[in-house]
Amino acid sequence: MLDGWCGRAPERFIACQVPWLGDPQVAAEEVRRNAERGFKGVTFPESPAGRGLPSLYGDHWDPFFRACEETARW
């Protein structure tokens, strides 16, 4: 997506990654790596618990959200 679409028309397309949500540490590493590659944002379900993932109301997702803050991806 980044190279094929966004790289060819960056004024028209915004690179937004879909992180791996099975492990928040892996997701955090992806956010950092893709930020360096030029991705501008990430997607995240508004209710992860509704998808069988841990709730937002705890510290489970902290590594992921910390990476988003560090790279200004939100």
N, C-alpha and C positions, 0 to 999 in steps of 0.2 A: 504494500500500500504506500509506504513512504517513498520508495524509489519510483514505482510505476506510476502513481497518480500525483501525489503531493510534490514530489521532486520536479515533475514536469510543469506543474502549474501552482506554485506555492501561493500565488495571490488569490487562487480560487479554492484551494483545498487545505484543510487543517488536519494535520496528522494526529489522530487520537487512538491510543492503544487500548486494547482489551487485555488487562493483566490476568495472570493465572491466579485464581482466588482460592486454590486448594491449600496454599501456604502463604501467609502474609509476608514472610521473609523473602520468599522467591518473588512475590509480586513487587516488593520494595526494590529488589535488585533489578528487576525488569524496568521499573519506573526510572531509576537512575541511568541505566544503560540506554534506554530509549530516549531519555531527555538529551543525552549527549549526541544521539543520532539525529535529533531535530523534531521529535514528537512534541506536540504542544499541549496535550491533555490526555486524560485517562477516563475510561468509563467505569462505573461502579454501581451495583444495584442499590436502589434506595432502601430496600429491605432485604439484606442478605439472609436474615433468619427465615424469611418467607421462601427462600430457595434451599433451605436445609443447611445453611452456613451459620457460623457464630453471629450473634447479635452485635450491633454497633455499640451497645451499652455495656462495654467492658474494655479490656485492654488488648484483646486478640488482634485487632486491626492496627494497633499503634505503629508497628514497623512500616506498614504500607502508607498510612497517613503522614508519618514523619517524612518518608521519601517524597511524597507529594508536596509537602511544605518546603523541603530543602530545594527542590527543583522547580518550585512554583508551577506545578501541574495540578490544576483543579478545574 
